[in-house]
Amino acid sequence: MAEIVNLRTARKRAARAAARKAGDANAARHGRKKAEKALTEARQAKAARDLEAHRRERAAEEGLPRGGD
């Protein structure tokens, strides 16, 4: 005799499997690990700090009068 299958449960199981498959595909395409995101953010912050350290004029930012005005 055949096994009795609840069709509602079978549909839900199939829908979950399809959603999982789509999610895995999106994660492979777009996802990055938390450590990779943190590394990228740290590198960008360091680049911004290094660029700021090489500025020649800080008088405008500090509110000091500029020479030659």
Secondary structure as UniProt FT lines:
FT   HELIX           7..30
FT   HELIX           34..53
FT   HELIX           59..62
FT   TURN            67..68
//
